Amino acid sequence: MADIHYTDPNGPMYHNGVYHLFYQHNPHSALFGDGMVWAHSASYDLINWFSLDHALVPSEPFDAISCWSGSVTILPGNKPVILYTGIDANYNQVQNLATPKNRSDPLLIEWVKYSGNPLMTPPKGVNGDNFRDPTTAWQGPDGTWKVVIGSYSNKQGMAILYQSEDFVNWTMHQDPLYSASKTEMWECPDFFPVSINSTNGVDTSVANPSVRHVMKASFNSHDYYIVGTYDTEQEKFLPDADFTGTSSDLRIDYGKFYASKTFFDSKKNRRILWAWVNESDSSEDDIQKGWSGLQAIPRQIWLDRAGKQLVQWPVEELNNLRDNQVYAYGKKLKSGSVFEVSGITASQADIEIMFELPELEEAEFMDTSLVDPQLICDRQDSSVTGKYGPFGLLALATEDLTERTAIFFRIFRGDNRYVVLMCSEQKRSSLRNNLDKTTYGAFVDIDPRQEMVSLRTLIDHSIIESFGGKGRTCITARVYPKLAINNEAHLFAFNNGTLSVTISSLHAWSMDKARVNCRGGLENTESC
């Protein structure tokens, strides 16, 4: 097998009964470098995928060095087109167009680059290496097409807005759609509407009083977003709150999760989110194993009822991989107790658990206005006893807990409210050294007086995706246990707080293996 590097998801779409995912791929190395291509995979169910020929490879002066990230827009008449960033022969970032060679091909295997590329080049005041990653385009009320390009200028990260009547000739709007001073270069921006009263997604061109808009940008190794109103007359995005450059900024995911990209799935009227999850080991490790980077599980995404933040949940198709189930109800976890979830394959599992907190008024007090949640999780890790917490799960653990990844909660009393903290602690995830074992943490916007503290965790050998508060807070971790692998991996629920908690319900499933990277089609499974 050749060394391969997977990064940003590009141009996800649903078209004529097929889901498509393009992604950044280095066919020559396990590391990022020159010669990046748009690799192409397709699926009928978002879970089982087959590989197709690369859709875009460097071949012309406008993408001679690499074909970088971009998006697919489906034009009227059900015509998909690609906008992507080419690294030209002078190492400038330019925006290019490609269309399917044969639209009647259900798999859209071959793509043709427009002879008039590039369509957009770095404008005045923008460096040639700060102009990339076009979003899915949308059509304004006047029928004009709009697209946003990620950029950085005058010490501001920004979404530069372009407009076109024909999708070929683009002019830059006088002002960015949005810019923020406390941010770095905006990579992989995403701009999309969300319904204010439904979990259903809406098409990218929808703009009316029943939707709000989300502006997402990737910088500082994370995916941040703000919610607000899109003024189509002024061509301005008006957020409820600006990026602050602090831990209070909203993130799509508080762990390893970057370059996320959404698309509208017209098959099931939902918006789906993809993201790249990088490795936690060294470049030397990546070269030795021959690959690096993977895609997170696709997530359905919508606006929470309060309109303040996004909610995410693994797509329902994932449930088809569930195998033998175990469950427990009304299980009391006294202080210091550990309860093994046995009867499943702990190295590849799906767990949903709900906790009852019978003596909530006993929780410790904390002034949350002064704290960084990730810092608390790091300093008060799973071994540090509090009152309510730490309690949660120990995943990819050895029987004696020498290795373990802890996903846990702590409950605090704040001023006139309760505060739920969610942590993912990797300090003891592996006996191996030279790994990134950062501890992640975030608050969960729920009132534990009104609803139980819930956690869903997906475990798949080296990746753990956790969803707290029914998807209000998400944390993804990459871990590489030395001992807790395959059949030697265990899963435990635990409580290291002084107050007892009760597992109201626990459901856990072994997960079957998805078929991924089959060549040519799912009917041919021998090459998976």
SELOKOL-959956 format. One record per residue (C-alpha): residue in three letters; x, z, y. Coordinates in steps of 0.25 Angstrom, whole numbers, plus 2048, in hexadecimal, padded with zeros to 3 digits. Layout:
BEGIN
{r 'Ala'; {X; Z; Y}}
...
END
This chain:
BEGIN
{r 'Met'; {800; 800; 800}}
{r 'Ala'; {805; 7FC; 80E}}
{r 'Asp'; {807; 807; 818}}
{r 'Ile'; {7FB; 807; 821}}
{r 'His'; {7F7; 80E; 82E}}
{r 'Tyr'; {7E8; 810; 832}}
{r 'Thr'; {7E4; 815; 83F}}
{r 'Asp'; {7D9; 812; 849}}
{r 'Pro'; {7CB; 80D; 844}}
{r 'Asn'; {7C8; 800; 84B}}
{r 'Gly'; {7BB; 7F8; 84D}}
{r 'Pro'; {7B2; 7FF; 843}}
{r 'Met'; {7A5; 7F8; 841}}
{r 'Tyr'; {798; 7F6; 839}}
{r 'His'; {796; 7E7; 837}}
{r 'Asn'; {78D; 7DF; 82E}}
{r 'Gly'; {78C; 7EA; 823}}
{r 'Val'; {79B; 7EE; 823}}
{r 'Tyr'; {7A3; 7F9; 82A}}
{r 'His'; {7B0; 7F5; 830}}
{r 'Leu'; {7BC; 7FD; 834}}
{r 'Phe'; {7C8; 7F7; 83A}}
{r 'Tyr'; {7D4; 801; 83C}}
{r 'Gln'; {7E2; 801; 842}}
{r 'His'; {7EC; 7FE; 836}}
{r 'Asn'; {7FB; 7FC; 835}}
{r 'Pro'; {7FD; 7F3; 829}}
{r 'His'; {80C; 7F5; 829}}
{r 'Ser'; {80D; 804; 82A}}
{r 'Ala'; {807; 812; 828}}
{r 'Leu'; {80A; 814; 837}}
{r 'Phe'; {804; 80E; 844}}
{r 'Gly'; {80C; 803; 84A}}
{r 'Asp'; {80C; 7F4; 84E}}
{r 'Gly'; {804; 7EB; 846}}
{r 'Met'; {7F7; 7F3; 846}}
{r 'Val'; {7EB; 7EB; 840}}
{r 'Trp'; {7DC; 7ED; 83F}}
{r 'Ala'; {7DA; 7F0; 830}}
{r 'His'; {7CC; 7EE; 82C}}
{r 'Ser'; {7C3; 7F5; 821}}
{r 'Ala'; {7B4; 7F3; 81E}}
{r 'Ser'; {7AA; 7FC; 818}}
{r 'Tyr'; {79B; 7FC; 814}}
{r 'Asp'; {799; 80B; 815}}
{r 'Leu'; {7A4; 811; 81E}}
{r 'Ile'; {7AB; 818; 812}}
{r 'Asn'; {7B0; 80D; 809}}
{r 'Trp'; {7B9; 803; 80F}}
{r 'Phe'; {7C0; 7F6; 80C}}
{r 'Ser'; {7CC; 7F0; 813}}
{r 'Leu'; {7CC; 7E2; 819}}
{r 'Asp'; {7D6; 7DA; 81F}}
{r 'His'; {7DC; 7DF; 82D}}
{r 'Ala'; {7D3; 7DA; 838}}
{r 'Leu'; {7DD; 7D9; 843}}
{r 'Val'; {7EC; 7D8; 842}}
{r 'Pro'; {7F6; 7D5; 84D}}
{r 'Ser'; {7F8; 7C6; 84E}}
{r 'Glu'; {7F7; 7C2; 85D}}
{r 'Pro'; {7FE; 7C5; 86A}}
{r 'Phe'; {7F2; 7CE; 86E}}
{r 'Asp'; {7F4; 7D7; 861}}
{r 'Ala'; {802; 7D3; 85D}}
{r 'Ile'; {806; 7E2; 85B}}
{r 'Ser'; {7FA; 7E8; 856}}
{r 'Cys'; {7EB; 7E8; 855}}
{r 'Trp'; {7E6; 7F5; 85A}}
{r 'Ser'; {7D9; 7FD; 85A}}
{r 'Gly'; {7CC; 7F7; 85F}}
{r 'Ser'; {7BD; 7F6; 85C}}
{r 'Val'; {7B2; 7ED; 857}}
{r 'Thr'; {7A6; 7E9; 85F}}
{r 'Ile'; {79A; 7E2; 859}}
{r 'Leu'; {795; 7D7; 863}}
{r 'Pro'; {787; 7D2; 863}}
{r 'Gly'; {784; 7CA; 857}}
{r 'Asn'; {78B; 7D4; 84E}}
{r 'Lys'; {799; 7CE; 852}}
{r 'Pro'; {7A4; 7D8; 850}}
{r 'Val'; {7B1; 7D7; 859}}
{r 'Ile'; {7BE; 7DF; 85A}}
{r 'Leu'; {7C4; 7E3; 866}}
{r 'Tyr'; {7D2; 7E9; 863}}
{r 'Thr'; {7DF; 7ED; 86A}}
{r 'Gly'; {7EB; 7E3; 867}}
{r 'Ile'; {7F9; 7E7; 86A}}
{r 'Asp'; {7FE; 7DA; 870}}
{r 'Ala'; {80C; 7D5; 86F}}
{r 'Asn'; {810; 7DD; 87B}}
{r 'Tyr'; {80B; 7EA; 875}}
{r 'Asn'; {7FF; 7EA; 87F}}
{r 'Gln'; {7F2; 7EE; 87B}}
{r 'Val'; {7E7; 7E3; 87C}}
{r 'Gln'; {7D9; 7E2; 877}}
{r 'Asn'; {7D5; 7D7; 86E}}
{r 'Leu'; {7C8; 7D1; 867}}
{r 'Ala'; {7C6; 7CD; 859}}
{r 'Thr'; {7BA; 7C7; 852}}
{r 'Pro'; {7B6; 7C5; 843}}
{r 'Lys'; {7BB; 7B8; 83E}}
{r 'Asn'; {7AE; 7B7; 835}}
{r 'Arg'; {7A2; 7BF; 839}}
{r 'Ser'; {79B; 7BC; 82C}}
{r 'Asp'; {7A6; 7C3; 824}}
{r 'Pro'; {7A0; 7D0; 821}}
{r 'Leu'; {7AD; 7D7; 821}}
{r 'Leu'; {7B2; 7D1; 82E}}
{r 'Ile'; {7C0; 7CF; 828}}
{r 'Glu'; {7C7; 7C6; 832}}
{r 'Trp'; {7C7; 7C7; 841}}
{r 'Val'; {7CC; 7BD; 84B}}
{r 'Lys'; {7D3; 7C1; 858}}
{r 'Tyr'; {7CE; 7BB; 865}}
{r 'Ser'; {7D7; 7B0; 86A}}
{r 'Gly'; {7D5; 7B6; 878}}
{r 'Asn'; {7DB; 7C4; 875}}
{r 'Pro'; {7DE; 7CD; 87C}}
{r 'Leu'; {7D1; 7D0; 883}}
{r 'Met'; {7D6; 7DC; 88B}}
{r 'Thr'; {7E4; 7E0; 88F}}
{r 'Pro'; {7E9; 7ED; 895}}
{r 'Pro'; {7E4; 7ED; 8A4}}
{r 'Lys'; {7EC; 7F1; 8B0}}
{r 'Gly'; {7F0; 800; 8B0}}
{r 'Val'; {7EF; 801; 8A0}}
{r 'Asn'; {7FC; 800; 898}}
{r 'Gly'; {7FC; 7F6; 88D}}
{r 'Asp'; {7FD; 801; 882}}
{r 'Asn'; {7F1; 808; 888}}
{r 'Phe'; {7E5; 7FE; 885}}
{r 'Arg'; {7DF; 7FE; 878}}
{r 'Asp'; {7D4; 801; 86E}}
{r 'Pro'; {7C7; 7FA; 873}}
{r 'Thr'; {7BA; 801; 86F}}
{r 'Thr'; {7AE; 7FA; 869}}
{r 'Ala'; {7A8; 7F2; 874}}
{r 'Trp'; {79A; 7F5; 879}}
{r 'Gln'; {790; 7EC; 881}}
{r 'Gly'; {78B; 7F2; 88F}}
{r 'Pro'; {77C; 7F1; 894}}
{r 'Asp'; {781; 7E4; 89B}}
{r 'Gly'; {786; 7DD; 88E}}
{r 'Thr'; {794; 7DF; 892}}
{r 'Trp'; {79E; 7E3; 887}}
{r 'Lys'; {7A7; 7EF; 88A}}
{r 'Val'; {7B3; 7F5; 883}}
{r 'Val'; {7BC; 800; 885}}
{r 'Ile'; {7CB; 800; 883}}
{r 'Gly'; {7D4; 80D; 882}}
{r 'Ser'; {7DE; 80F; 88D}}
{r 'Tyr'; {7E6; 818; 895}}
{r 'Ser'; {7E9; 816; 8A4}}
{r 'Asn'; {7EC; 81F; 8B0}}
{r 'Lys'; {7EE; 82B; 8A7}}
{r 'Gln'; {7E0; 829; 8A2}}
{r 'Gly'; {7DB; 825; 894}}
{r 'Met'; {7CF; 81B; 895}}
{r 'Ala'; {7C6; 812; 88F}}
{r 'Ile'; {7C8; 804; 897}}
{r 'Leu'; {7BA; 7FD; 897}}
{r 'Tyr'; {7BA; 7ED; 896}}
{r 'Gln'; {7AD; 7E4; 897}}
{r 'Ser'; {7AA; 7D7; 891}}
{r 'Glu'; {79F; 7CD; 891}}
{r 'Asp'; {7A4; 7C5; 885}}
{r 'Phe'; {7AD; 7CF; 87D}}
{r 'Val'; {7B9; 7C6; 881}}
{r 'Asn'; {7BB; 7C7; 890}}
{r 'Trp'; {7BD; 7D6; 893}}
{r 'Thr'; {7BE; 7DC; 8A1}}
{r 'Met'; {7C3; 7EA; 8A4}}
{r 'His'; {7B9; 7F3; 8AB}}
{r 'Gln'; {7BE; 7F9; 8B8}}
{r 'Asp'; {7BE; 807; 8B2}}
{r 'Pro'; {7C0; 80D; 8A5}}
{r 'Leu'; {7B3; 811; 89D}}
{r 'Tyr'; {7BA; 81F; 89D}}
{r 'Ser'; {7C7; 825; 8A0}}
{r 'Ala'; {7CD; 833; 89E}}
{r 'Ser'; {7D9; 839; 8A4}}
{r 'Lys'; {7DC; 844; 89A}}
{r 'Thr'; {7DE; 83A; 88F}}
{r 'Glu'; {7E8; 831; 889}}
{r 'Met'; {7E8; 822; 885}}
{r 'Trp'; {7DA; 820; 880}}
{r 'Glu'; {7DB; 819; 872}}
{r 'Cys'; {7CF; 814; 86A}}
{r 'Pro'; {7C4; 817; 874}}
{r 'Asp'; {7B6; 817; 86E}}
{r 'Phe'; {7AA; 816; 877}}
{r 'Phe'; {79C; 817; 871}}
{r 'Pro'; {78E; 81C; 873}}
{r 'Val'; {787; 827; 86B}}
{r 'Ser'; {778; 82A; 86A}}
{r 'Ile'; {774; 837; 871}}
{r 'Asn'; {769; 83A; 867}}
{r 'Ser'; {76D; 834; 85A}}
{r 'Thr'; {778; 834; 850}}
{r 'Asn'; {777; 825; 84F}}
{r 'Gly'; {782; 81D; 855}}
{r 'Val'; {77F; 812; 85F}}
{r 'Asp'; {786; 804; 862}}
{r 'Thr'; {791; 804; 86C}}
{r 'Ser'; {789; 7FC; 876}}
{r 'Val'; {77E; 806; 877}}
{r 'Ala'; {77D; 80D; 885}}
{r 'Asn'; {770; 814; 889}}
{r 'Pro'; {76B; 822; 88C}}
{r 'Ser'; {76A; 825; 87D}}
{r 'Val'; {779; 825; 87B}}
{r 'Arg'; {786; 82B; 880}}
{r 'His'; {794; 826; 87F}}
{r 'Val'; {7A0; 82B; 879}}
{r 'Met'; {7AE; 827; 87E}}
{r 'Lys'; {7B9; 82A; 874}}
{r 'Ala'; {7C8; 828; 876}}
{r 'Ser'; {7D4; 82B; 86D}}
{r 'Phe'; {7E0; 832; 873}}
{r 'Asn'; {7E9; 83E; 871}}
{r 'Ser'; {7E7; 83C; 862}}
{r 'His'; {7D8; 83F; 862}}
{r 'Asp'; {7CB; 838; 864}}
{r 'Tyr'; {7C4; 83E; 871}}
{r 'Tyr'; {7B6; 83A; 876}}
{r 'Ile'; {7AD; 83D; 881}}
{r 'Val'; {79E; 83B; 882}}
{r 'Gly'; {797; 835; 88E}}
{r 'Thr'; {78E; 82B; 895}}
{r 'Tyr'; {792; 81C; 896}}
{r 'Asp'; {78E; 816; 8A4}}
{r 'Thr'; {78C; 807; 8A1}}
{r 'Glu'; {78A; 804; 8AF}}
{r 'Gln'; {797; 80A; 8B4}}
{r 'Glu'; {79E; 808; 8A7}}
{r 'Lys'; {7A2; 816; 8A7}}
{r 'Phe'; {7A2; 821; 89C}}
{r 'Leu'; {79E; 82E; 8A1}}
{r 'Pro'; {7A2; 839; 898}}
{r 'Asp'; {79C; 847; 897}}
{r 'Ala'; {7AA; 84D; 898}}
{r 'Asp'; {7B8; 847; 89A}}
{r 'Phe'; {7C3; 848; 890}}
{r 'Thr'; {7CB; 854; 894}}
{r 'Gly'; {7D7; 853; 88C}}
{r 'Thr'; {7D4; 861; 885}}
{r 'Ser'; {7CF; 866; 878}}
{r 'Ser'; {7C1; 865; 87D}}
{r 'Asp'; {7C1; 856; 87D}}
{r 'Leu'; {7B7; 851; 872}}
{r 'Arg'; {7BE; 84A; 866}}
{r 'Ile'; {7B8; 841; 85B}}
{r 'Asp'; {7C1; 849; 851}}
{r 'Tyr'; {7CA; 855; 853}}
{r 'Gly'; {7D4; 852; 849}}
{r 'Lys'; {7DB; 845; 845}}
{r 'Phe'; {7D2; 83A; 849}}
{r 'Tyr'; {7D5; 82F; 853}}
{r 'Ala'; {7D2; 821; 858}}
{r 'Ser'; {7C3; 823; 854}}
{r 'Lys'; {7BA; 817; 855}}
{r 'Thr'; {7AB; 816; 854}}
{r 'Phe'; {7A1; 80B; 850}}
{r 'Phe'; {792; 809; 850}}
{r 'Asp'; {78D; 808; 842}}
{r 'Ser'; {780; 7FF; 843}}
{r 'Lys'; {77D; 801; 834}}
{r 'Lys'; {77A; 810; 836}}
{r 'Asn'; {779; 811; 845}}
{r 'Arg'; {785; 81B; 846}}
{r 'Arg'; {792; 81B; 84D}}
{r 'Ile'; {79E; 81D; 844}}
{r 'Leu'; {7AB; 822; 848}}
{r 'Trp'; {7B9; 81F; 841}}
{r 'Ala'; {7C6; 825; 844}}
{r 'Trp'; {7D5; 825; 840}}
{r 'Val'; {7DB; 831; 83A}}
{r 'Asn'; {7EA; 832; 83A}}
{r 'Glu'; {7F4; 839; 831}}
{r 'Ser'; {7F9; 847; 832}}
{r 'Asp'; {806; 844; 82B}}
{r 'Ser'; {813; 83D; 830}}
{r 'Ser'; {816; 82E; 832}}
{r 'Glu'; {820; 82F; 827}}
{r 'Asp'; {815; 834; 81E}}
{r 'Asp'; {80C; 829; 822}}
{r 'Ile'; {817; 81E; 81E}}
{r 'Gln'; {819; 825; 811}}
{r 'Lys'; {80A; 825; 80D}}
{r 'Gly'; {808; 817; 812}}
{r 'Trp'; {7FC; 819; 81B}}
{r 'Ser'; {7F7; 822; 827}}
{r 'Gly'; {7EA; 824; 82E}}
{r 'Leu'; {7DC; 823; 829}}
{r 'Gln'; {7CD; 822; 82F}}
{r 'Ala'; {7C4; 82E; 82F}}
{r 'Ile'; {7B7; 82E; 829}}
{r 'Pro'; {7AD; 825; 831}}
{r 'Arg'; {7A4; 82F; 839}}
{r 'Gln'; {796; 82D; 83F}}
{r 'Ile'; {797; 832; 84E}}
{r 'Trp'; {78C; 836; 858}}
{r 'Leu'; {789; 83E; 864}}
{r 'Asp'; {785; 84D; 861}}
{r 'Arg'; {778; 852; 866}}
{r 'Ala'; {77D; 859; 872}}
{r 'Gly'; {784; 84C; 877}}
{r 'Lys'; {791; 852; 878}}
{r 'Gln'; {79A; 84D; 86D}}
{r 'Leu'; {79A; 844; 861}}
{r 'Val'; {797; 848; 853}}
{r 'Gln'; {79D; 841; 846}}
{r 'Trp'; {79A; 841; 838}}
{r 'Pro'; {7A0; 839; 82C}}
{r 'Val'; {797; 82D; 829}}
{r 'Glu'; {78C; 82F; 81F}}
{r 'Glu'; {792; 825; 815}}
{r 'Leu'; {79E; 82F; 812}}
{r 'Asn'; {794; 837; 80B}}
{r 'Asn'; {794; 82C; 800}}
{r 'Leu'; {7A2; 831; 7FC}}
{r 'Arg'; {79D; 83F; 7F9}}
{r 'Asp'; {79E; 843; 7EA}}
{r 'Asn'; {79C; 850; 7E3}}
{r 'Gln'; {796; 85B; 7EC}}
{r 'Val'; {798; 86A; 7ED}}
{r 'Tyr'; {791; 873; 7F6}}
{r 'Ala'; {78F; 882; 7FA}}
{r 'Tyr'; {785; 889; 802}}
{r 'Gly'; {785; 897; 809}}
{r 'Lys'; {793; 89A; 805}}
{r 'Lys'; {798; 8A6; 80D}}
{r 'Leu'; {7A7; 8A5; 811}}
{r 'Lys'; {7AC; 8B3; 814}}
{r 'Ser'; {7B8; 8B5; 81D}}
{r 'Gly'; {7C5; 8AF; 816}}
{r 'Ser'; {7BD; 8A8; 80B}}
{r 'Val'; {7C0; 89A; 805}}
{r 'Phe'; {7B6; 892; 7FD}}
{r 'Glu'; {7BB; 886; 7F5}}
{r 'Val'; {7B2; 87A; 7F5}}
{r 'Ser'; {7B4; 875; 7E7}}
{r 'Gly'; {7AE; 86A; 7DF}}
{r 'Ile'; {7B2; 85F; 7E8}}
{r 'Thr'; {7BF; 856; 7EB}}
{r 'Ala'; {7C4; 85E; 7F6}}
{r 'Ser'; {7CE; 853; 7FA}}
{r 'Gln'; {7C3; 84A; 7FD}}
{r 'Ala'; {7B6; 851; 801}}
{r 'Asp'; {7AB; 852; 80B}}
{r 'Ile'; {7A6; 860; 80F}}
{r 'Glu'; {79B; 865; 818}}
{r 'Ile'; {79A; 874; 81B}}
{r 'Met'; {791; 87C; 824}}
{r 'Phe'; {795; 88B; 828}}
{r 'Glu'; {78B; 896; 82C}}
{r 'Leu'; {791; 8A1; 835}}
{r 'Pro'; {788; 8AD; 833}}
{r 'Glu'; {78F; 8B6; 83E}}
{r 'Leu'; {791; 8AC; 849}}
{r 'Glu'; {791; 8B7; 854}}
{r 'Glu'; {79E; 8BD; 84E}}
{r 'Ala'; {7A6; 8B0; 852}}
{r 'Glu'; {7B2; 8B2; 85B}}
{r 'Phe'; {7B2; 8AF; 869}}
{r 'Met'; {7BA; 8A4; 86F}}
{r 'Asp'; {7BB; 89E; 87D}}
{r 'Thr'; {7BA; 88F; 879}}
{r 'Ser'; {7BD; 88A; 887}}
{r 'Leu'; {7CB; 88D; 886}}
{r 'Val'; {7CF; 888; 878}}
{r 'Asp'; {7D3; 87C; 871}}
{r 'Pro'; {7CC; 87B; 863}}
{r 'Gln'; {7D8; 875; 85C}}
{r 'Leu'; {7E1; 880; 861}}
{r 'Ile'; {7D8; 88B; 85B}}
{r 'Cys'; {7D7; 884; 84E}}
{r 'Asp'; {7E6; 883; 84D}}
{r 'Arg'; {7E9; 891; 851}}
{r 'Gln'; {7DD; 897; 84A}}
{r 'Asp'; {7DE; 88F; 83D}}
{r 'Ser'; {7D7; 891; 830}}
{r 'Ser'; {7E0; 89D; 82C}}
{r 'Val'; {7DC; 8A5; 839}}
{r 'Thr'; {7D0; 8AE; 837}}
{r 'Gly'; {7C5; 8AE; 842}}
{r 'Lys'; {7B7; 8B3; 841}}
{r 'Tyr'; {7AF; 8A7; 83F}}
{r 'Gly'; {7BA; 89E; 839}}
{r 'Pro'; {7C2; 897; 835}}
{r 'Phe'; {7B8; 892; 82A}}
{r 'Gly'; {7B6; 884; 824}}
{r 'Leu'; {7BD; 87C; 81A}}
{r 'Leu'; {7CB; 87B; 814}}
{r 'Ala'; {7CD; 86C; 810}}
{r 'Leu'; {7D8; 866; 807}}
{r 'Ala'; {7DC; 874; 803}}
{r 'Thr'; {7E5; 879; 7F8}}
{r 'Glu'; {7DF; 883; 7EF}}
{r 'Asp'; {7E7; 88E; 7F5}}
{r 'Leu'; {7E5; 889; 803}}
{r 'Thr'; {7F4; 886; 805}}
{r 'Glu'; {7EF; 878; 80B}}
{r 'Arg'; {7E2; 877; 812}}
{r 'Thr'; {7DB; 870; 81E}}
{r 'Ala'; {7D2; 87A; 825}}
{r 'Ile'; {7C5; 874; 82C}}
{r 'Phe'; {7BF; 881; 832}}
{r 'Phe'; {7B6; 887; 83D}}
{r 'Arg'; {7B7; 893; 846}}
{r 'Ile'; {7AB; 898; 84E}}
{r 'Phe'; {7AD; 89F; 85C}}
{r 'Arg'; {7A4; 8A5; 866}}
{r 'Gly'; {7A5; 89E; 873}}
{r 'Asp'; {79E; 8A1; 880}}
{r 'Asn'; {78F; 8A0; 87D}}
{r 'Arg'; {792; 898; 871}}
{r 'Tyr'; {799; 896; 863}}
{r 'Val'; {7A5; 88D; 861}}
{r 'Val'; {7A8; 886; 854}}
{r 'Leu'; {7B7; 882; 852}}
{r 'Met'; {7BA; 878; 847}}
{r 'Cys'; {7C9; 877; 842}}
{r 'Ser'; {7D0; 86E; 839}}
{r 'Glu'; {7DE; 875; 835}}
{r 'Gln'; {7E8; 86D; 82E}}
{r 'Lys'; {7F4; 878; 82E}}
{r 'Arg'; {7F3; 87A; 81F}}
{r 'Ser'; {7EE; 86C; 81B}}
{r 'Ser'; {7FB; 869; 814}}
{r 'Leu'; {808; 86F; 80F}}
{r 'Arg'; {80F; 862; 814}}
{r 'Asn'; {816; 863; 821}}
{r 'Asn'; {818; 859; 82D}}
{r 'Leu'; {809; 857; 82D}}
{r 'Asp'; {800; 858; 83A}}
{r 'Lys'; {7F8; 864; 836}}
{r 'Thr'; {7F1; 866; 844}}
{r 'Thr'; {7E5; 86F; 844}}
{r 'Tyr'; {7D8; 869; 84B}}
{r 'Gly'; {7CD; 870; 851}}
{r 'Ala'; {7C0; 86E; 85A}}
{r 'Phe'; {7B4; 875; 85E}}
{r 'Val'; {7A6; 871; 857}}
{r 'Asp'; {79B; 870; 861}}
{r 'Ile'; {790; 877; 859}}
{r 'Asp'; {789; 884; 85B}}
{r 'Pro'; {78B; 88C; 84E}}
{r 'Arg'; {77E; 894; 851}}
{r 'Gln'; {776; 887; 850}}
{r 'Glu'; {77D; 880; 844}}
{r 'Met'; {787; 883; 839}}
{r 'Val'; {795; 880; 83A}}
{r 'Ser'; {797; 873; 831}}
{r 'Leu'; {7A3; 86C; 82C}}
{r 'Arg'; {7A4; 85E; 825}}
{r 'Thr'; {7B2; 85B; 820}}
{r 'Leu'; {7B7; 84E; 819}}
{r 'Ile'; {7C4; 850; 811}}
{r 'Asp'; {7CB; 844; 80C}}
{r 'His'; {7D9; 847; 807}}
{r 'Ser'; {7E1; 847; 814}}
{r 'Ile'; {7D6; 846; 81E}}
{r 'Ile'; {7CB; 851; 822}}
{r 'Glu'; {7C0; 84D; 82B}}
{r 'Ser'; {7B7; 859; 830}}
{r 'Phe'; {7AA; 859; 838}}
{r 'Gly'; {7A6; 866; 83E}}
{r 'Gly'; {798; 869; 844}}
{r 'Lys'; {792; 85D; 83D}}
{r 'Gly'; {79C; 854; 843}}
{r 'Arg'; {79D; 85A; 851}}
{r 'Thr'; {7AC; 85D; 84F}}
{r 'Cys'; {7B5; 854; 846}}
{r 'Ile'; {7C3; 857; 841}}
{r 'Thr'; {7CC; 84E; 838}}
{r 'Ala'; {7D9; 852; 832}}
{r 'Arg'; {7E3; 84B; 829}}
{r 'Val'; {7EA; 855; 81F}}
{r 'Tyr'; {7F4; 852; 814}}
{r 'Pro'; {7F4; 85E; 80A}}
{r 'Lys'; {7FF; 85E; 800}}
{r 'Leu'; {7F8; 866; 7F5}}
{r 'Ala'; {7E9; 865; 7F9}}
{r 'Ile'; {7E7; 857; 7F4}}
{r 'Asn'; {7DE; 850; 7EB}}
{r 'Asn'; {7D9; 85A; 7E0}}
{r 'Glu'; {7E1; 865; 7E6}}
{r 'Ala'; {7D9; 865; 7F3}}
{r 'His'; {7CF; 870; 7F5}}
{r 'Leu'; {7C4; 873; 7FF}}
{r 'Phe'; {7C0; 881; 804}}
{r 'Ala'; {7B6; 887; 80E}}
{r 'Phe'; {7BC; 893; 815}}
{r 'Asn'; {7BA; 89E; 81F}}
{r 'Asn'; {7C5; 8A5; 825}}
{r 'Gly'; {7BD; 8AC; 830}}
{r 'Thr'; {7B9; 8BB; 830}}
{r 'Leu'; {7AA; 8B7; 830}}
{r 'Ser'; {7A4; 8B1; 824}}
{r 'Val'; {79E; 8A3; 825}}
{r 'Thr'; {794; 89D; 81B}}
{r 'Ile'; {795; 88F; 816}}
{r 'Ser'; {786; 88B; 818}}
{r 'Ser'; {788; 87E; 810}}
{r 'Leu'; {794; 876; 80A}}
{r 'His'; {794; 869; 804}}
{r 'Ala'; {7A0; 862; 7FF}}
{r 'Trp'; {7A2; 855; 7F8}}
{r 'Ser'; {7AE; 84E; 7F1}}
{r 'Met'; {7B0; 840; 7F8}}
{r 'Asp'; {7B2; 833; 7F0}}
{r 'Lys'; {7BD; 82A; 7F5}}
{r 'Ala'; {7B8; 81F; 7FE}}
{r 'Arg'; {7BD; 811; 7FB}}
{r 'Val'; {7C6; 80D; 806}}
{r 'Asn'; {7D0; 801; 809}}
{r 'Cys'; {7CA; 7F8; 7FD}}
{r 'Arg'; {7CE; 7EA; 800}}
{r 'Gly'; {7C4; 7E0; 802}}
{r 'Gly'; {7B7; 7E7; 7FF}}
{r 'Leu'; {7B1; 7F3; 7F9}}
{r 'Glu'; {7AD; 7EC; 7ED}}
{r 'Asn'; {7BC; 7EB; 7EA}}
{r 'Thr'; {7C0; 7F9; 7E7}}
{r 'Glu'; {7CC; 7F7; 7DF}}
{r 'Ser'; {7D5; 7F6; 7EC}}
{r 'Cys'; {7D0; 803; 7F2}}
END
